Amino acid sequence: MNLKPTIGIETHIELNTNTKMFCRCRVVDTEEPNVNLCPTCLGLPGALPVPNEKAIRYITLLALATGCSITKKGMFHRKNYFYPDLPKNYQISQFDLPVGENGNLEIVIDNEKDYVEIERVHMEEDTGKSSHEGSGRIDSATSTSLDFNRSGIPLVEIVTKPVIKSSKEAVAYIEELRQLAIELEISEGKLEKGNLRFDANISVAPSESNELGTKVEIKNMNSLRSLERAIDFEIKRQSSALENGDIIIQETRHWDESKETTTSMRSKEGSADYRYFSDPDIPNMVLPDEFINQVKESLPSLPHENRNKLMETGLGLSDSNVLSKSEKWIFELYFEVFNNTKDSKASFNWITGELQGQMRKLEIKSLPNWFSANLLSDVIKLIDENKISFTSGKVILEELIQMDTTPDEIAKRLDLYQENDEVAISKIVNEIIDNNQDIVERIKNGEDKLVGFMVGQIIKSSGGSINPGMAKEILSKELNL
Ligand SMILES: [Zn+2]
């Protein structure tokens, strides 16, 4: 049976506002539990919520950046369910009137552009945090601790349409969304800190079918690696079930990182189970045109626009994608070096390869203040002009990161400038020819690969100061090759 998987992803991004969504509690990154609390985020009787304007601005930013149409007259809804870390017994969310709908996000996969359709972008408040001691699962824990510091922190939820076709595409989508949140400065985008959390809805159906299969929701994936593996596992599990004639149950499954399997958590509830109704404590969310225009004007250069700018310098899509997802200083350094050298490929390779490699080796996270784009540009230019070898360039760069000096000073001190004087090179070439008559004979009889040996001898004899290209050129001339 030919089967095709279909994936939809729901992502929650924690917004980096100063205060929580509906109260004045500060959002603070602390290990100490239950210190940022008030009657509102603890759900005590009589407490009333007041929406956070900055959070609504951030959600609108993301909705506009993903090309969504904005709901001017929106609403807050209550999503009713019980869980120990949800003291109100409902979560304030949005139901049929989200901030944004029907957008899309450009992603890069296999060196090609693709688009993921976005169904909706809406507000949600975070819950508290339950720690199930012993097993990590509520059903087999010895006890559970509750921390409400996170309760009421504003989240934006982004829901894709069921259009993603593979785990690889899912990872590319999350990488793009993460970068977008960073560029918009609405989140630091740190997965390890839980700034971004995602669930995947996966179904498998016969390839020729126009209908989707029964969807299964996977939770508890906390890294891109676990997202990729959980999706692959689930596609395999559902495919073999269908091939065996089994029925897929609509349910929520838990990704077990250590066992690398998904296990059933609960049968999936439909939206009717949550008894959504509009929150009577909060007025409607009305977004005036003036507000929407103001947010639109504050949009920065988006990741796909940055990719296009990089491609205009001559880089390919894949390299442009790498740089568009780099730290800001790397992205900016590339443009400065490119503007000096006009060599896009060398600028890219030196920055993403050598420079970052050296920094990792030296265990430094930022460059010293004397290091400038001009210094790196000079190294690239010296190589492009054949004045130094590529290997010497690496030596120079290593010193430039550790010492306030110039490429010229290092090249002179370490005697790295190559001999480009034809007369001087010819002299050495002829010496090598005289000393290796047997090899010369074999080259003339067709053993081409020995040319490389001769070039090696010439460079060795010059103490490494001869440029290999010139050595080869003059050797060929002298031997009439
Ligand atoms: Zn509070």
Residues whose N, C-alpha, C, O or C-beta is under 5 A from the ligand:
A	BS01	ZN	C23 R24 C25 L37 C38 T40 C41
